[in-house]
Amino acid sequence: MKTAILGSGLIGRSWAMVFARGGHAVTLWDQDSAQVQKALAHIANTLPDMAAAGLIDDADTVRTRITGAASLAQALSGVGFIQENIVERAEPKQALFAEVEGLAPADAIISSSTSAIMPSIIFGALATRQRCLVSHPLNPPHLAPIVEICGADFTSAGAVSEAKDFMSGCGMSPIEVKREIEGFILNRLQLAVLNESFRLIAEGYVTADDLDKTIKEGLALRWSFMGPIETIDLNAPNGVADYLERYGPTIRRVGDSQAAAAPWPHAIGAMLEAERRAAVPREKLADTTAWRDRRMMALAAHKRDQEKKAPR
Ligand SMILES: NC(=O)c1ccc[n+]([C@@H]2O[C@H](COP(=O)([O-])OP(=O)(O)OC[C@H]3O[C@@H](n4cnc5c(N)ncnc54)[C@H](O)[C@@H]3O)[C@@H](O)[C@H]2O)c1
């Protein structure tokens, strides 16, 4: 199938590799053509690393499926799936989609990578809105299989299931957000952890460094291959009901105190910035991002091998 990527920054260029890995032809477009060139160079550098980690078979085959487009009309010609990844503001997205619906084939799925904006806000004014939905990834999607498919009331069930099938075919793990909600599922979970982290640090209960350790040396070890519900099912001898019998009152009490807690102070931003820049200077951020991506590739390869051996 022909696919189009609109907005070729961090997320767009990563989606291009995902769609091409799924066997699709991908056309990249951006309002800034230099971004398309940067994306193509980044993709050419990244695909060999993915092949080396065993995550794709052949870097050259995947790369030749990806090309740049000089215009929006050219990018959208004959496509079956459109993924938008421009700036995270409703108005530019609405304006772009108003143009897109005049240029795209009538049966194309029209999808946004928005992190938090509800599909009814982005697509509500469109005539083709029954084919419109959000496909929200974790950054970078070529290394993290999760994608949240979220339609609005007007999105057809057929479009949701087509999007899920398309994403599965590209090696992603789609979940369905059954009713739209700001932040969808992934960011609501992430933001719950961040809100609590900011409060615990600001109120002097823990340092940022020790809080990070609590996740990476603790909770995330299990969470890298099982979810919080699967986790608690194994944290009491007789399963999840037993767990709630034992710990339910504590969960409720702490939950009440979290709901009643004062908002974290804005000064936490400057404090965390000072601490993080002492650990990773600004000029080292790109190198650190590349290191993170290599770690994610190694973890993805490890998980794939372990999945083959998992009891089912
Ligand atoms: N970065 C993340 O962690 C992450 C994760 C999931 C989803 N997202 C979502 O993906 C989208 C893109 O984020 P990103 O991190 O790739 O941003 P980015 O700044 O890296 O890329 C955005 C690209 O869009 C282009 N652009 C901006 N406005 C445009 C317009 N009106 N028309 C055409 N092109 C335009 C820019 O030139 C740029 O190349 C956002 O909606 C964001 O919320 C981001």
The ligand as a Gaussian input file, in Angstrom:
#p B3LYP/6-31G(d) Opt

LIG

0 1
 N        8.274000      13.479000      20.534000
 C        7.530000      12.622000      21.218000
 O        7.954000      12.069000      22.249000
 C        6.159000      12.257000      20.700000
 C        5.591000      11.010000      21.068000
 C        4.318000      10.668000      20.563000
 C        3.635000      11.562000      19.758000
 N        4.207000      12.767000      19.433000
 C        3.433000      13.694000      18.583000
 O        3.958000      13.665000      17.258000
 C        3.775000      14.946000      16.652000
 C        5.120000      15.434000      16.112000
 O        6.050000      15.524000      17.177000
 P        7.634000      15.480000      16.931000
 O        8.255000      15.160000      18.245000
 O        7.941000      14.649000      15.739000
 O        7.925000      17.022000      16.573000
 P        9.119000      17.625000      15.694000
 O        9.225000      19.065000      16.082000
 O       10.333000      16.764000      15.767000
 O        8.565000      17.524000      14.183000
 C        7.466000      18.264000      13.727000
 C        7.638000      18.459000      12.227000
 O        6.445000      19.025000      11.702000
 C        6.775000      20.077000      10.814000
 N        5.640000      21.007000      10.868000
 C        5.285000      21.811000      11.894000
 N        4.160000      22.476000      11.586000
 C        3.789000      22.065000      10.344000
 C        2.682000      22.368000       9.492000
 N        1.743000      23.232000       9.872000
 N        2.622000      21.742000       8.297000
 C        3.580000      20.865000       7.916000
 N        4.648000      20.530000       8.691000
 C        4.731000      21.126000       9.882000
 C        8.073000      20.655000      11.301000
 O        8.800000      21.278000      10.249000
 C        8.775000      19.414000      11.846000
 O        9.585000      18.797000      10.857000
 C        3.153000      15.859000      17.709000
 O        1.755000      15.890000      17.549000
 C        3.524000      15.149000      19.004000
 O        2.636000      15.416000      20.077000
 C        5.445000      13.134000      19.870000

